[in-house]
Amino acid sequence: MLFKHQVVCLDSIGQAKAGDIQTAQIILKHALPAKKPEYTPININIIDSMTWSDKDQQVANSALYGECCPSVAIQMINALGALNNALKVDAKVKQEQENKIFDNLPNNDI
């Protein structure tokens, strides 16, 4: 004895076998859900004393030698660029604050 949902499933499988692409896609979507990408941790030797271009080159070499996939390397290079820009902005703000403090000091002409 078959239940109603079993009959519907068997009917749908029959339609998919007969060439109904839309039904086949629905069956596969539910039977085999998309696998989420898995990222393997990678270790890239980046030292603080390196220039920003050296850091980018180190990441690019990691992708070139198969230590990470190119899409991860691109994301890392973009992140390094964003960090570099943030550090530049911080340095500029700090310099402007120091200049403002210096400009506000009393002028002691002798």
N, C-alpha and C positions, 0 to 999 in steps of 0.2 A: 504494500500500500504506500503510495507516494503522497506527500503533503503538497499543498498548493505551491509553496515557494520552491519546492524541488522540481515541480512540473515547469514552473516559469524559468528556472535556471536551465533545465534540459532543453526547453524550447529556445532559449536565448543562445545556448551553445550550438544548437542546430542551425539557427539563423547565421551565426558567425561562421560556421563551417560552410554554409551555403554561399558565403561571400559578402555578408552584411558587415561592412567595415566599421560602421558606427557602433554596432552591437559588440563586435570584437574588441574595439577600443575600450568600451565600458567594462567588459569582462576583465580585460587585462589590467585596466586601471585599478580595479578593486581586488583582483587576485594577486597582482604583483605591484604593490605600491612603489613609487619612485624611491630609490635609495638616496639618502642624503649623503653629500660628499663628506669623506673623512679626511682630516688633515693630520699628517704625521708631523710631530714636532721636529724642527730642524735647528741645528746649531751653526750659526755663522759667526766667525771670529771678527767682531767689530770692536775696535779700541777707541777710546775717547780721543786720543791724540791724532787719530786719522783725520784727513781732510774729508769734507762731505763727498767729494768726487771719488775718493778712495773707498769710502763706505758704500757708495752706489756700485762701484766696480766690484767690490767683494760680494755684494748680493747678486750682481749679474753673473759673476763667475760661479756662484752656487747653482744657479739655474743652468748655466752652460755645462757644468760637470754632473748634472743630474741629481744634485743634493736637494733641490726643491723644484717644483714645477714653475714654469714661466709666469703663470698668473699670480702665484704667491710672491715671486720676486718683484713683479710690477707693483703689487700692493705694498711691499716693503719699501721699495724705492720711493713710491708716492708718500708713504708715512715718514720716511727720512727727510724728504723735501718739505713736508708740512712742519716737521719738528725744527728744521733749519730756519724756516720762515718765522716760526713762533719765537725762536731764540733771538733772531734779528730784531723783531718787534720789541721784545723784552729789553734788549740792550739799548734800543733807541729811546724807549720810555724812561729807562733808568738814567740815560745821559741827559734827557730833557729835564728830568726832575732835579738832577744835580746842577744843571745850568740855572734852573729857576731858583734854587737855594742860593747859589753863588751870586746871582743877579740881585737878590734881595738883601744881601749883606750890606751893612752901612758903609758908606764911602768915607774912609778916614784920610782926608787930604792933610798933609802936614805942611 
